[in-house]
Amino acid sequence: MINDLLREHIPVYWAATDFTADTKEINDEGVIRTDTHPKGTFVIPFSSDTNITALTTAIIHDYNTTSEIEQENTIHVPVYYLVNPLTISAYPLTEPKIVQHLGVPTRYSWPCYLQIAEAGGFLTMEFLLDNETSVQLNNNDFNVFMWPYDPLPGSILEQLKSLSNTQANNAIRMFVRNGGGYIGSCYGAIAGSSGLLFPTPFISLLRAYNPNLPCFPPCISLSISDSFMNQKKIIETSLFVATTTITDTNHPLSYGLNHTMKEFFEGPWFIWLGKNSQQIATIQNLENGSESDPNSILLRNKVLNTPSWVTSRFGMGNVVLFSTHPEFTNNISLIFDNIHWDGDPYYGRRIIYNALFYATSQEGAQIITSMGFPISSLDAFGEKTMNVHFSDSWEHVLNETKTRIQRLNTNLSILQNNTEEVSTITSDYINMSFIILNGHRLSAYPYYFCDIYSEYCEKAIGIIEKLEQFHPLVNYSNNSTNQQIQNLTAELSDRLQHMEDLMTNVNIIEQRIIDAFQKPAVSHIQEPFVAFELRRLCSTFEIGLKYVPQIYFEALKLLRHLWYTYEASLAMQ
């Protein structure tokens, strides 16, 4: 709901302190309560502009009462009217426009940030490859840069390839310096920090304190945080369960969270924070490590009581670094390797949501809410937007786009069958190979990504059908609808073309692997070839994250915009 409001340019404030207020719940007949609302509560002042107030009311009622476009997943959000004006300290929010690093080796990873962002309605999200960041990253189209973890198949050389990309590093530094946010976990935290203490030269720290100083080789971090980290050695257990305690309960990262919670850890850890960095949470315990493994015991002793979540200030930008993995807790997938999880299944979402809002919010300010309209008028607006129905007639204005998405979905099923064949014929070879470490993920990821992409295709088709069914209604009341539909068609066509070309490349890679195993035996001389092709298969197919989810996101954003605008027009009648 908050993201829908922000996309419609409706002001939303994030309360920085607890406050007490007289409130009335929506649709509650005259019952006024005096309650204390915790910091992190969202406050939406009603505008004196009747049109904006009608639009605000339409969106809120869709989430609080009934939603015609989200009938399958109805979530009723508790919303209260403020009975009297209120003055509080708060952060003015803006729509998070996310860009995520999709360079090597993060292209072997599970799309954790994407899945959590989608669950919270953060639908403006793009991905940039290593060579795209220096050209396409800017503060007009994006306001937060996310750098995820390094999955197991990623190699040290591949890490260094991204970390030593001077042009991309300087683009990210400029982006944050000019007010963009940065969020990184694990490998992404190392990238955002001033690097590993050894062998990082202290020139990295100089760059952290001088935002105008560019990166230059050798450079293995962005130096947008004046912090140093350390990295674990190889141990028996690669993924620990960490107990984290929040030490700064007033910071926005902590809003709505328990003071102690569980999350995952696989290194690195913070060993020093400078004057521009702040510790928000601390690692209090590590579990699942082998009690008999000296390396595991040594790691535990080094990591305990070190910062888990750190925020920094770089130029005008906010930086959030996680040495742990809050993003893993809501994404049970291959990355868990059968580790039992009994922690809170949802808190990880709130941490990432808090990080996104904090990284993109403006400086805290005093706000004064006003009562521009009586509550009776607001209730009247809401009643007119309830139980509005789609038209019974359809206008197939997106039929060609829908056909292409359906064809892509069919080709994904074919590709998944071929990928299963590749996985089967390479499984024994991978298990015996000394070159292809964690090779099972290289073959398994593309298989499961077919499911992920297919699900997005199916959801996109559903949204497009709703747009076509809704078009007769909204086109009658909004003359700009046809142009918006045309713009969406062009946007989706471009993404589909890229994905269709990508599918061709992936099929070629798969066929080369299959052809290699048509011979009597694969010799050790061929190991590097198969290793290279499997890595290329996985990292190439994941580039589809740039296109397939966004087909769904862009269609959904337009549907919501048109629907809320239509409901607001009804409320004004």
C-alpha positions in Angstrom: 0.0 0.0 0.0 2.8 2.4 0.9 4.6 1.8 -2.4 1.3 2.3 -4.3 0.8 5.6 -2.6 4.4 6.7 -3.3 4.2 5.7 -7.0 1.2 8.1 -7.2 3.3 10.9 -5.7 1.2 10.9 -2.5 3.2 12.1 0.5 4.0 9.5 3.1 5.9 10.0 6.3 7.7 7.5 8.5 7.3 8.3 12.2 10.7 8.6 13.9 9.3 8.5 17.5 6.4 6.8 19.3 3.3 9.1 19.4 -0.1 9.1 21.1 -3.1 10.1 19.1 -6.9 10.0 19.0 -7.9 7.8 16.0 -10.9 6.2 14.4 -10.6 2.9 12.4 -11.9 3.1 8.8 -15.5 2.0 8.6 -15.9 1.9 12.4 -19.1 3.7 13.4 -17.9 6.7 15.5 -15.6 4.7 17.8 -12.6 7.0 18.8 -9.6 5.5 20.6 -6.5 7.0 22.1 -3.6 4.7 21.3 0.2 4.9 21.3 1.6 4.2 17.8 5.2 3.0 17.6 8.0 4.6 15.6 8.0 3.2 12.1 4.2 3.9 11.7 3.4 5.3 8.4 1.5 8.7 8.4 -0.3 9.9 5.3 -1.5 13.5 5.6 -4.6 14.3 3.5 -4.1 17.0 0.9 -6.4 20.0 0.6 -6.6 19.0 -3.1 -9.8 17.0 -3.5 -8.5 14.9 -6.4 -5.4 13.8 -4.5 -7.5 13.1 -1.4 -9.9 10.9 -3.5 -7.0 9.0 -5.0 -5.4 8.5 -1.6 -8.7 7.2 -0.2 -9.2 4.9 -3.2 -5.8 3.2 -2.6 -6.2 2.9 1.2 -9.7 1.4 0.9 -8.5 -1.1 -1.6 -6.0 -2.5 1.0 -8.2 -2.0 4.1 -11.6 -3.1 2.7 -11.7 -4.7 -0.7 -9.4 -4.9 -3.7 -10.8 -5.7 -7.1 -7.3 -6.2 -8.7 -5.9 -8.4 -5.8 -8.8 -10.7 -5.2 -6.6 -13.8 -5.0 -4.3 -12.4 -2.2 -6.5 -10.1 -0.1 -4.6 -8.6 2.8 -6.5 -6.2 5.0 -4.1 -3.5 6.3 -5.2 -1.8 9.6 -5.7 1.9 8.8 -6.8 4.7 11.2 -8.0 8.2 10.7 -6.3 10.8 12.9 -9.2 12.7 14.6 -7.1 15.7 15.5 -4.1 17.4 13.9 -0.7 16.0 14.9 2.9 17.2 15.0 5.6 14.5 14.9 9.2 13.9 13.8 9.3 11.8 10.7 11.2 10.8 7.6 9.6 11.9 4.3 9.5 8.9 2.0 10.0 8.6 -1.7 9.4 5.7 -4.1 12.4 3.3 -3.9 13.7 2.9 -7.5 15.9 -0.1 -7.2 18.9 -1.1 -9.3 20.7 -4.3 -8.4 24.2 -5.4 -9.3 24.1 -8.4 -11.6 27.8 -8.8 -12.3 29.9 -11.9 -12.1 29.8 -13.8 -9.7 26.4 -12.7 -8.3 24.7 -14.1 -11.4 25.0 -17.6 -9.9 22.8 -16.5 -6.9 19.2 -16.9 -5.9 17.1 -13.8 -6.5 16.5 -13.1 -2.8 16.3 -9.3 -3.0 13.9 -9.6 -5.9 11.5 -11.9 -4.2 11.4 -9.9 -1.0 11.0 -6.6 -2.9 8.1 -8.0 -4.9 6.3 -9.2 -1.7 6.4 -5.6 -0.5 5.2 -4.0 -3.7 8.6 -2.5 -4.6 8.0 -2.9 -8.3 10.5 -0.5 -9.8 13.6 -2.7 -10.0 16.2 -3.1 -12.7 19.5 -5.1 -12.9 22.8 -3.9 -14.3 25.7 -6.1 -15.5 29.3 -5.1 -14.7 29.8 -3.3 -18.0 26.4 -1.5 -17.8 26.8 0.1 -14.4 29.3 2.8 -15.6 27.0 3.8 -18.4 23.4 3.4 -17.1 23.6 4.1 -13.3 22.2 7.6 -12.6 20.3 9.4 -9.8 17.3 10.3 -12.0 16.2 6.8 -12.9 17.3 5.1 -9.6 17.7 6.0 -5.9 19.1 2.9 -4.3 21.8 0.4 -5.5 21.7 -3.2 -4.1 24.7 -5.5 -4.2 23.9 -9.1 -3.1 25.9 -12.0 -1.8 28.4 -14.2 -3.6 27.0 -17.7 -4.0 29.1 -20.8 -3.7 29.9 -21.4 -7.4 31.4 -17.9 -7.6 35.2 -17.9 -7.6 37.7 -15.4 -6.1 38.8 -14.4 -9.5 35.2 -13.6 -10.5 34.8 -11.5 -7.3 37.9 -9.6 -8.1 36.6 -9.0 -11.7 33.6 -7.0 -10.3 35.5 -5.4 -7.4 38.3 -4.2 -9.6 36.0 -2.7 -12.3 37.2 0.9 -11.7 34.7 2.6 -14.0 31.7 0.8 -12.4 33.1 1.5 -8.9 33.4 5.2 -9.7 29.9 5.3 -11.1 28.5 3.7 -7.9 30.5 6.1 -5.7 29.2 9.1 -7.6 25.6 7.7 -7.4 25.8 7.4 -3.6 27.7 10.7 -3.2 24.9 12.5 -5.0 22.2 11.1 -2.7 21.6 7.5 -3.9 21.3 4.8 -1.3 23.4 1.6 -1.1 22.4 -1.8 0.4 24.8 -4.7 0.5 25.0 -8.1 2.3 28.0 -10.3 2.7 30.0 -9.9 -0.5 28.0 -6.7 -1.1 29.0 -5.5 2.3 32.7 -6.1 1.5 32.2 -4.2 -1.8 30.7 -1.2 0.0 33.2 -1.1 2.8 36.8 0.0 2.7 37.7 -3.6 2.0 39.4 -6.3 4.0 41.9 -5.1 6.5 44.6 -7.2 5.0 45.9 -6.6 2.3 43.8 -3.5 1.7 45.9 -0.4 1.7 44.7 2.5 3.9 44.3 4.5 0.7 40.8 2.9 0.7 40.0 4.6 3.9 41.1 7.9 2.4 38.6 7.4 -0.4 35.9 6.8 2.2 36.5 10.2 3.8 36.8 11.9 0.4 33.8 11.3 -1.8 35.3 13.3 -4.6 38.4 11.1 -4.8 38.0 8.4 -7.5 38.9 4.8 -7.4 42.0 3.8 -9.2 43.8 0.4 -9.5 44.5 -1.5 -7.4 41.0 -1.1 -5.9 38.9 -4.0 -4.4 36.2 -2.0 -2.7 33.9 1.0 -3.3 35.1 2.7 0.0 31.7 4.3 0.6 31.8 3.1 4.2 34.7 3.9 6.6 34.7 0.3 7.8 37.1 -2.7 7.5 36.0 -6.3 7.4 37.6 -9.8 7.6 36.8 -13.0 5.8 36.6 -16.5 7.1 38.7 -19.4 5.9 37.2 -22.6 4.5 35.3 -24.5 7.3 33.1 -27.6 7.5 29.9 -25.6 7.8 29.5 -22.9 5.2 26.2 -21.4 6.5 25.7 -20.6 10.2 22.5 -19.5 12.0 23.3 -16.3 13.8 21.5 -14.7 16.8 21.5 -11.0 16.3 20.6 -8.4 18.9 19.6 -4.8 18.0 21.7 -2.3 19.9 20.3 0.9 18.4 16.5 0.6 18.7 16.0 4.2 17.6 17.4 3.6 14.1 14.9 3.1 11.2 16.5 -0.3 10.5 15.0 -1.5 13.8 11.4 -0.3 13.3 8.9 -3.1 13.8 11.4 -5.7 14.8 12.1 -7.8 17.9 15.2 -6.8 19.7 16.7 -10.3 19.2 16.2 -12.5 16.2 17.9 -15.3 14.1 19.4 -14.9 10.7 22.1 -16.5 8.6 25.8 -15.9 8.5 28.6 -17.2 6.2 31.1 -14.3 6.6 32.6 -11.7 6.4 32.5 -9.8 9.6 33.2 -6.2 10.6 36.4 -5.6 12.6 36.5 -1.7 12.6 34.1 1.1 12.2 35.1 4.7 11.6 33.4 8.0 12.6 30.9 7.9 9.7 29.6 4.4 10.4 27.2 3.3 13.0 26.6 -0.2 14.5 22.9 -1.0 14.6 22.9 -4.7 15.6 25.4 -7.2 17.0 26.1 -10.9 16.4 25.6 -12.6 19.8 25.8 -16.3 18.8 26.6 -18.7 15.9 25.1 -22.1 15.6 25.4 -25.2 13.3 29.2 -24.9 13.2 31.1 -28.1 14.0 32.1 -28.2 17.7 35.1 -30.3 16.7 36.3 -28.2 13.8 39.1 -25.8 15.0 38.4 -23.4 12.2 34.7 -23.3 13.2 35.5 -22.6 16.8 38.1 -20.0 15.9 35.6 -18.3 13.6 32.9 -18.2 16.3 35.3 -16.6 18.8 36.2 -13.9 16.3 32.7 -13.1 15.1 30.8 -12.9 18.4 30.0 -9.4 19.5 30.9 -7.9 16.2 28.5 -5.6 14.2 25.8 -7.4 12.2 24.2 -4.4 10.6 26.1 -1.2 9.9 24.9 2.1 8.4 27.3 4.7 7.0 27.0 8.1 5.4 28.9 8.9 2.2 28.4 12.3 0.7 24.6 12.8 0.6 23.9 9.0 0.4 22.9 6.5 3.1 24.7 3.1 3.1 23.4 -0.1 4.7 25.7 -3.1 5.1 24.8 -6.5 6.5 27.5 -8.9 7.4 24.7 -11.4 7.9 21.9 -12.5 5.6 18.5 -11.2 6.6 17.4 -11.6 2.9 17.8 -15.4 3.2 15.1 -16.0 5.8 12.2 -15.6 3.5 13.7 -17.5 0.5 13.9 -21.2 1.3 15.8 -22.5 -1.7 18.9 -24.3 -2.8 21.0 -21.9 -0.8 19.9 -23.5 2.4 21.4 -26.9 1.8 18.8 -28.6 4.1 19.6 -26.4 7.1 16.7 -26.4 9.5 15.2 -23.0 10.2 12.9 -22.3 13.2 13.2 -18.5 13.2 10.6 -15.9 12.4 9.7 -16.5 8.7 8.9 -12.9 8.0 11.2 -10.6 9.9 13.8 -10.7 7.1 11.3 -8.9 4.9 10.8 -6.1 7.3 14.6 -5.5 7.6 15.0 -5.2 3.8 11.9 -2.9 3.6 13.3 -0.8 6.4 16.7 -0.6 4.6 15.0 0.4 1.3 13.0 3.2 2.9 15.9 4.4 5.0 18.3 4.4 2.1 15.9 6.4 -0.1 14.3 8.7 2.5 14.9 12.3 3.0 16.4 13.8 6.2 14.0 13.7 9.2 11.7 16.6 9.7 8.8 17.9 11.8 5.5 17.4 10.1 2.1 18.8 11.0 -1.0 16.9 9.8 -4.1 18.8 8.9 -7.8 17.9 8.7 -8.5 19.3 5.2 -11.7 17.1 5.0 -14.1 15.9 7.6 -13.9 12.1 8.3 -17.5 11.8 7.0 -16.4 13.0 3.6 -13.5 10.6 3.5 -15.8 7.7 4.4 -18.1 8.8 1.6 -15.2 8.8 -0.9 -14.3 5.2 0.3 -17.8 3.9 0.0 -18.0 4.9 -3.7 -14.8 2.9 -4.5 -16.0 -0.3 -2.8 -17.2 -3.3 -4.9 -16.5 -1.7 -8.2 -16.5 -4.4 -11.0 -14.6 -4.9 -14.2 -16.5 -4.7 -17.5 -18.0 -7.9 -18.9 -16.6 -6.9 -22.4 -12.9 -7.3 -23.4 -10.8 -5.2 -25.7 -7.7 -7.2 -26.8 -5.4 -4.3 -27.0 -2.4 -6.3 -25.8 -3.1 -9.6 -27.6 0.2 -9.7 -29.5 2.1 -9.1 -26.3 0.2 -11.8 -24.5 0.9 -14.2 -27.4 4.6 -13.6 -27.2 4.6 -14.1 -23.4 2.7 -17.4 -23.8 5.3 -18.5 -26.5 8.1 -17.6 -24.1 6.5 -19.6 -21.4 6.2 -22.6 -23.7 9.9 -22.3 -24.7 10.8 -22.1 -21.0 9.2 -25.5 -20.5 11.2 -27.0 -23.4 14.4 -25.4 -22.0 13.7 -26.8 -18.6 13.5 -30.4 -20.0 16.8 -29.8 -21.8 18.4 -28.4 -18.7 17.2 -31.5 -16.8 19.0 -33.6 -19.4 22.2 -31.5 -19.0 22.0 -32.0 -15.2 21.6 -35.7 -15.5 24.4 -36.3 -18.0 26.9 -34.1 -16.1 26.0 -35.2 -12.5 28.5 -38.0 -12.2 31.2 -36.0 -14.0 30.6 -33.0 -11.7 30.9 -35.2 -8.6 34.3 -36.5 -9.7 35.7 -33.2 -11.0 38.2 -31.2 -9.0 37.6 -28.2 -11.2 33.8 -27.7 -11.0 33.4 -26.9 -7.3 29.7 -26.9 -6.2 28.9 -27.8 -9.8 25.5 -29.2 -8.8 24.2 -25.6 -8.4 25.5 -24.6 -11.8 23.2 -27.2 -13.4 20.4 -26.9 -10.9 20.0 -23.1 -10.9 18.9 -22.9 -14.6 16.4 -25.7 -14.0 14.7 -23.8 -11.1 15.0 -20.4 -12.8 12.8 -21.8 -15.5 10.1 -22.2 -12.9 10.7 -18.7 -11.6 10.5 -17.2 -15.0 7.5 -19.3 -15.9 5.6 -18.1 -12.8 6.3 -14.4 -13.8 5.1 -15.1 -17.3 1.9 -16.6 -16.0 1.3 -13.7 -13.6 2.0 -11.2 -16.4 -0.5 -12.9 -18.7 -3.1 -12.6 -15.8 -2.4 -8.9 -15.4 -2.6 -8.2 -19.1 -6.0 -10.0 -19.3 -7.2 -7.7 -16.5 -5.9 -4.7 -18.4 -7.8 -5.8 -21.5 -11.0 -6.4 -19.4 -10.6 -3.1 -17.6 -9.8 -1.1 -20.8 -13.4 -0.3 -21.8 -14.1 1.3 -18.4 -10.9 3.3 -18.0 -10.7 4.3 -21.6 -14.0 6.0 -21.3 -13.0 8.1 -18.4 -9.3 8.7 -19.2 -8.2 9.9 -22.6 -4.5 9.1 -22.0 -5.1 5.4 -21.5 -4.5 4.4 -25.1 -1.1 6.2 -25.1 -0.2 4.5 -21.8 -1.1 1.1 -23.2 1.0 1.8 -26.3 4.0 2.8 -24.1 3.6 -0.4 -22.1 3.4 -2.5 -25.3 6.7 -0.9 -26.5 8.3 -1.5 -23.1 7.3 -5.1 -22.9 8.2 -5.8 -26.6 11.8 -4.6 -25.9 12.2 -6.8 -22.9 10.7 -9.8 -24.7 13.1 -9.3 -27.6 16.0 -9.4 -25.3 14.7 -12.5 -23.5 14.1 -14.3 -26.8 17.7 -13.6 -27.9 18.9 -14.8 -24.5 16.9 -18.0 -24.9 18.7 -18.6 -28.2 22.1 -18.2 -26.6 21.2 -20.5 -23.7 20.0 -23.2 -26.1 23.3 -23.0 -28.0 25.3 -23.4 -24.7 23.1 -26.4 -23.6 23.5 -28.1 -27.0 27.3 -27.7 -26.8 27.3 -29.5 -23.4 25.0 -32.3 -24.7 27.1 -32.7 -27.8 30.3 -33.1 -25.7 28.7 -36.0 -23.8 27.7 -37.8 -27.0 31.3 -39.0 -27.3 32.4 -42.3 -25.7 33.9 -40.5 -22.7 34.7 -37.1 -21.4 38.4 -36.9 -20.8 40.1 -34.8 -18.1 41.4 -32.6 -20.9 37.8 -31.6 -21.5 37.1 -30.7 -17.9 37.8 -27.0 -18.3 35.5 -26.8 -21.3 32.6 -28.4 -19.5 33.3 -26.3 -16.4 33.3 -23.1 -18.5 30.1 -24.0 -20.3 28.2 -24.9 -17.2 29.2 -21.6 -15.6 28.3 -19.7 -18.7 24.9 -21.5 -18.9 24.0 -20.5 -15.3 25.3 -16.9 -15.5 23.8 -16.3 -18.9 20.3 -17.6 -18.1 20.1 -15.5 -14.9 20.4 -12.4 -17.0 16.8 -13.0 -17.7 16.2 -11.3 -14.3 16.6 -8.1 -16.3 13.6 -8.8 -18.4 11.1 -11.4 -17.2 10.1 -10.1 -13.8 9.9 -6.6 -15.1 7.4 -7.7 -17.8 5.0 -8.5 -14.9 6.1 -5.5 -12.8 5.5 -2.9 -15.5 2.1 -4.4 -16.4 1.0 -4.5 -12.8 2.1 -0.9 -12.1 0.1 0.3 -15.0 -3.0 -1.7 -14.0 -2.8 -0.3 -10.5 -2.3 3.2 -11.6 -5.3 3.1 -14.1 -7.5 1.3 -11.6 -6.9 3.7 -8.7 -7.3 6.7 -11.0 -10.6 5.3 -12.2 -11.8 4.6 -8.6 -10.8 8.2 -7.6 -12.9 9.6 -10.5 -15.9 7.6 -9.2 -15.3 9.0 -5.7 -15.4 12.5 -7.1 -18.8 12.0 -8.7 
